[in-house]
Amino acid sequence: MRASRSRLLSLLTEACELEHGLACSYLFAAFSIKQGLDEGGLSWKQLQAVRLWASEIYMVAAEEMLHLAQAWNILAAVGGSPYYLRPNFPQSRSYYGFDLPLALECFGPSALRRFVSYETPADQLILPVDTRTDDDAPAAYRSVGQLYALIREQILSLPEDQLFFQGAQGEMGPDITHFPNIIPIKDRASALAAIDMITEQGEGTDYDRGDSHFAVFQRTLASLAREKERDPAFEPARPVLENPVPRIRGDWNAHGKVNLIRDPFASQLGDLFDDVYSLMLRLLQHAFASGPASKVAELFCDTAINAMTTVIKPLGEALAKLPSGRGDGSHAGAAFGLTRHVTLPAPESIALAVAAECAHELAETAAELAASEHAPSQLGVAEANLKQIADALASAR
């Protein structure tokens, strides 16, 4: 593969898309895991096991968001800009270079086997892949780690003094981003260190797979199989629709079948989830595009990270508990839908005003839905936290 800045930017943008999609796919599986005995299908001891599985998958998803932010840092340092868009789910197996589909699927053996394949270490891949392509050809790789190996190759091949731009580009650190392990990118050494961190968290190392994503998914898949063998009636997941959508749009069926949520309340909640998710992404994108010198970067990062854990998570779990309205016993789920979202404007005062206004509107919608007799308890938690976020943005204006 010929080394060039354009090729490197293309590979990094693909990595951003992929990290983003993996985080959503992992979160969806975690949302679907039962959290109480009242949901049926598991004993008290089994409940403790599935709660552990959920917590580990949430941890992996959080690290995928770190990897997305880290890729943004590298992109900015070499002349790109933070990229948060991606195709809506599902993506066909031919869309990315590793010949695997990317879908929203509830927790179970099928999803876990796919997750293991994404994170398989290079030394365990069964078939080699020829990565020698023309500059304009799509990258070929068999795992996420191999994609980063292609990125590493580009960084090593290009002149360091010409590749990296000096200044604040790519230098978002843990003090601003609230990602404790993020590495500011200043030169080749820091860029390679960032790639090593991403690869080791995903695959582990030759001598220690430890708590790598690969090991977590392998361990969980093996534990699930043992529990199913002991108790065939064991059912750890809610019957969530695969690739659910709150409404049909022209782009939903671009790469595969989606399943419409027909229950009116669940559909409205699905729209709210997507809108909060979009605001979170826009806040992070503005912060990373502006850099550490921005007066609102820390506020936007703090707000977005807070929204991930205190609003997105309970909303996602609430959707996984609601009926889909399709009459087949299935549950709704989060679509992680993206549409023609406009990035926040560059001027900080305008960006803050727009973000505060959007958060206020979303908080009002959440309050209306939380007042419904159909609202799960998680929705009340999300509504209260979303109001706090809206108030914090408004008070910063």
C-alpha positions in Angstrom: 0.0 0.0 0.0 1.5 3.4 -1.0 2.0 5.7 1.9 0.4 9.1 1.7 -1.4 11.6 4.0 -4.6 11.0 2.0 -4.4 7.3 2.5 -3.7 7.7 6.2 -6.6 10.1 6.7 -8.9 7.6 4.9 -7.8 4.7 7.1 -8.2 6.7 10.3 -11.6 7.8 9.2 -12.6 4.2 8.6 -11.2 3.4 12.1 -13.4 6.1 13.6 -16.5 4.7 11.8 -15.7 1.2 13.0 -14.9 2.1 16.6 -18.1 4.0 16.7 -20.1 1.1 15.3 -18.6 -1.4 17.6 -19.3 0.7 20.6 -23.0 0.8 19.6 -23.2 -2.9 18.8 -21.7 -3.8 22.2 -23.9 -1.4 24.1 -27.0 -2.8 22.4 -26.1 -6.3 23.6 -25.5 -5.0 27.1 -28.9 -3.2 27.1 -30.6 -6.5 26.3 -29.3 -8.4 29.4 -31.8 -8.9 32.1 -31.2 -7.2 35.4 -33.8 -8.6 37.7 -35.4 -11.9 38.8 -38.8 -10.4 37.9 -37.9 -10.7 34.2 -37.8 -14.5 34.5 -35.6 -17.2 33.0 -32.8 -17.1 35.6 -32.1 -17.9 39.2 -30.5 -15.6 41.8 -27.1 -17.1 41.1 -27.5 -16.8 37.4 -28.6 -13.2 37.9 -25.2 -12.4 39.5 -23.4 -14.0 36.5 -25.4 -12.0 33.9 -24.9 -8.8 35.8 -21.1 -9.4 35.6 -21.3 -10.1 31.9 -23.3 -6.8 31.4 -20.8 -4.8 33.4 -17.8 -6.2 31.4 -19.5 -5.5 28.1 -20.3 -1.9 29.2 -16.6 -1.6 30.1 -15.6 -2.7 26.6 -18.1 -0.3 25.0 -16.6 2.6 27.1 -13.1 1.7 25.9 -14.4 1.7 22.3 -15.5 5.3 22.8 -12.0 6.0 24.1 -10.6 4.4 21.0 -12.9 6.7 18.9 -11.6 9.7 20.8 -8.1 8.5 20.4 -8.5 8.1 16.7 -9.9 11.7 16.6 -6.7 12.9 18.3 -4.5 11.2 15.7 -6.7 12.5 12.8 -6.4 16.1 14.1 -2.7 15.8 14.5 -2.1 14.7 10.9 -4.4 17.2 9.2 -7.9 15.7 9.6 -10.9 16.5 11.7 -13.0 14.5 14.2 -15.3 12.2 12.3 -18.4 10.8 14.1 -20.7 9.7 11.3 -21.3 6.1 10.2 -23.9 4.2 8.2 -27.0 3.2 10.1 -27.3 -0.4 11.2 -27.1 -2.9 9.9 -23.9 -2.9 7.7 -23.4 -5.7 5.3 -20.4 -8.0 5.6 -18.9 -6.4 2.5 -19.0 -2.8 3.8 -15.8 -3.1 6.0 -12.6 -4.7 5.1 -12.9 -7.6 7.5 -15.8 -9.3 5.8 -18.1 -9.3 8.8 -21.5 -7.7 9.2 -22.1 -5.0 11.9 -25.5 -5.3 13.4 -27.6 -4.6 16.6 -28.3 -8.0 18.1 -29.3 -9.0 21.6 -26.9 -10.8 23.9 -26.3 -14.4 23.0 -24.0 -16.8 21.3 -24.4 -15.3 17.8 -23.5 -11.8 18.9 -20.7 -12.9 21.1 -19.1 -15.0 18.3 -19.2 -11.9 16.1 -17.6 -9.8 18.8 -14.8 -12.3 19.2 -14.2 -12.2 15.5 -13.9 -8.4 15.5 -11.3 -8.5 18.2 -9.3 -11.6 17.2 -5.5 -11.0 17.6 -3.5 -11.1 14.4 -1.5 -14.2 15.5 -4.8 -16.1 15.8 -6.4 -15.2 12.5 -6.9 -18.4 10.5 -6.5 -16.9 7.0 -3.9 -14.2 6.1 -5.1 -11.2 4.2 -3.3 -9.4 1.4 -3.2 -5.8 2.3 -1.4 -4.6 -0.8 -3.9 -2.3 -2.5 -3.9 0.7 -4.7 -4.2 4.1 -3.1 -7.9 4.4 -3.9 -8.8 0.8 -3.2 -10.7 -0.2 0.1 -8.4 -1.4 2.9 -8.5 -5.2 3.5 -8.1 -6.5 7.0 -9.4 -9.4 9.1 -9.8 -7.7 12.4 -9.8 -4.3 14.1 -6.1 -4.8 15.1 -5.1 -5.4 11.5 -6.7 -2.1 10.4 -4.6 -0.3 13.0 -1.5 -2.2 11.7 -2.2 -0.6 8.3 -2.4 2.8 10.1 0.8 2.2 11.9 2.5 1.3 8.6 1.5 4.6 7.1 2.7 6.6 10.1 6.1 4.8 10.0 6.4 5.4 6.2 5.7 9.1 6.1 8.3 11.8 7.1 7.6 12.7 10.7 8.6 16.4 10.3 6.0 16.8 7.5 3.2 14.5 8.9 2.4 16.1 12.2 1.1 19.6 12.6 2.3 21.6 15.6 0.0 23.4 18.0 -3.2 22.2 19.8 -4.3 19.8 17.1 -4.7 16.3 18.4 -3.6 17.2 21.9 -6.8 16.6 23.8 -5.7 15.0 27.1 -7.4 13.4 30.1 -7.8 16.7 32.0 -10.1 18.0 29.3 -11.7 14.8 27.8 -12.4 12.8 31.0 -11.0 9.8 29.2 -8.3 8.8 31.7 -6.1 6.9 29.2 -6.3 9.1 26.2 -2.9 10.1 24.8 -2.3 13.6 23.3 -0.7 13.3 19.9 2.3 15.4 19.2 4.6 13.2 17.1 5.2 9.7 15.7 6.1 8.3 19.1 2.8 9.4 20.8 0.8 8.3 17.7 2.3 4.8 17.8 1.8 4.7 21.6 -1.9 5.5 21.0 -2.2 2.7 18.4 -0.5 0.3 20.8 -2.9 1.2 23.6 -5.9 0.7 21.3 -4.6 -2.7 20.0 -3.7 -4.0 23.5 -7.1 -3.1 24.9 -8.8 -4.8 22.0 -6.6 -7.9 21.5 -4.2 -8.0 24.5 -0.6 -9.0 23.9 1.1 -12.3 23.0 1.8 -12.9 26.7 -1.3 -11.5 28.3 -4.8 -11.3 26.9 -6.1 -10.5 30.4 -9.0 -8.1 30.3 -8.7 -7.4 26.6 -12.0 -7.2 24.6 -11.1 -10.5 22.9 -10.6 -12.2 26.2 -13.8 -10.7 27.7 -16.0 -11.9 24.8 -14.3 -15.4 24.7 -14.8 -15.8 28.5 -18.4 -14.7 28.3 -19.2 -17.0 25.4 -17.7 -19.9 27.2 -19.5 -19.1 30.5 -22.8 -18.7 28.6 -22.3 -22.1 27.0 -21.6 -23.8 30.3 -24.6 -22.2 32.0 -26.9 -23.3 29.1 -25.6 -26.8 29.3 -26.3 -27.0 33.0 -29.8 -25.3 32.6 -31.4 -25.4 29.2 -34.1 -23.1 30.4 -31.6 -20.4 31.3 -32.4 -17.2 29.3 -30.2 -14.2 30.2 -31.4 -11.8 27.5 -34.6 -9.9 26.8 -36.2 -10.8 23.4 -35.1 -7.5 21.8 -35.7 -6.9 18.1 -32.6 -7.2 15.8 -31.8 -3.8 14.2 -34.8 -2.0 15.5 -35.9 1.4 14.2 -38.5 3.8 15.6 -39.5 4.9 12.1 -38.8 3.9 8.5 -36.6 6.3 6.6 -35.1 6.0 3.1 -31.7 5.1 4.4 -32.6 2.5 7.0 -32.6 -0.4 4.6 -29.4 0.6 2.8 -27.4 -2.5 3.9 -29.9 -5.0 5.4 -33.3 -5.6 7.0 -34.5 -3.4 9.9 -37.4 -4.0 12.2 -39.9 -1.3 12.9 -41.0 -0.6 16.5 -44.8 -0.4 16.2 -45.6 0.4 19.8 -46.3 4.2 19.9 -44.7 4.9 23.3 -41.6 2.8 22.5 -41.3 4.5 19.2 -41.3 8.0 20.8 -38.8 6.8 23.3 -36.6 5.5 20.5 -36.7 8.9 18.9 -35.6 10.5 22.2 -32.7 8.0 22.5 -31.5 8.9 19.0 -31.7 12.6 19.7 -29.8 12.5 23.0 -27.2 10.2 21.4 -26.8 12.7 18.5 -26.4 15.7 20.9 -23.7 13.7 22.8 -21.8 13.1 19.6 -22.1 16.7 18.5 -20.7 17.9 21.9 -17.7 15.6 21.7 -17.0 16.5 18.0 -17.0 20.2 18.8 -14.7 19.7 21.7 -12.1 17.7 19.8 -12.4 19.9 16.7 -11.8 23.0 18.9 -9.0 21.5 20.9 -7.8 22.1 24.5 -7.7 25.8 24.1 -11.5 26.0 23.7 -13.3 27.5 26.7 -16.2 25.0 26.3 -14.2 21.9 25.5 -14.1 20.5 29.0 -17.8 21.4 29.6 -18.8 19.6 26.4 -16.7 16.5 27.1 -18.0 16.3 30.7 -21.6 16.7 29.5 -21.2 14.1 26.9 -19.5 11.5 29.1 -22.1 12.2 31.8 -24.9 11.7 29.2 -23.4 8.3 28.2 -23.7 6.8 31.6 -26.7 8.6 33.1 -29.0 9.1 30.2 -28.0 6.9 27.2 -27.6 3.8 29.4 -30.9 4.0 31.2 -32.8 4.9 28.0 -31.3 2.0 26.2 -32.2 -0.4 29.0 -35.7 1.1 29.1 -36.2 0.5 25.4 -35.1 -3.1 25.8 -37.8 -3.7 28.4 -40.7 -2.2 26.4 -42.9 -4.2 24.0 -42.2 -3.6 20.3 -45.9 -3.7 19.4 -45.3 -6.3 16.7 -47.5 -8.9 18.4 -44.8 -11.5 18.5 -43.6 -11.0 22.1 -40.5 -9.1 21.0 -39.2 -6.0 22.8 -38.1 -2.7 21.3 -34.5 -1.5 21.4 -32.2 1.4 20.7 -31.6 2.1 17.0 -28.5 4.4 17.4 -29.9 6.2 14.4 -28.0 9.0 12.7 -29.6 11.3 10.1 -28.6 14.7 8.6 -27.3 16.1 11.8 -25.5 19.4 11.7 -22.3 19.8 13.7 -22.3 22.5 16.3 -21.1 25.8 14.9 -17.4 26.7 15.5 -18.0 29.9 17.6 -18.1 28.8 21.2 -20.9 31.1 22.3 -23.2 30.0 19.5 -22.4 26.3 20.0 -23.2 26.6 23.7 -26.5 28.3 23.0 -27.5 25.7 20.4 -26.5 22.8 22.7 -28.3 24.3 25.7 -31.5 24.8 23.7 -31.4 21.3 22.3 -30.8 19.8 25.8 -33.7 21.8 27.2 -36.1 20.5 24.4 -34.9 16.9 25.0 -35.5 17.3 28.8 -39.0 18.5 28.2 -39.7 15.5 25.9 -38.2 13.1 28.5 -40.4 14.6 31.2 -43.5 14.1 29.1 -42.7 10.5 28.4 -41.7 9.8 32.0 -45.1 10.9 33.1 -46.7 8.1 31.1 -48.1 5.0 32.8 -46.1 2.9 30.3 -42.7 4.4 31.5 -40.2 2.0 32.9 -38.3 3.1 36.0 -35.1 3.7 34.0 -36.9 6.5 32.1 -37.4 8.5 35.3 -33.7 8.2 36.1 -32.8 9.4 32.6 -35.2 12.2 32.7 -33.9 13.6 36.0 -30.3 13.4 34.7 -31.1 15.0 31.4 -32.7 17.9 33.2 -29.5 18.4 35.2 -27.5 18.3 32.0 -29.8 20.9 30.4 -29.5 23.2 33.5 -25.7 22.9 33.5 -25.5 23.9 29.8 -27.9 26.8 30.3 -26.1 28.1 33.4 -22.8 28.2 31.4 -24.2 30.6 28.8 
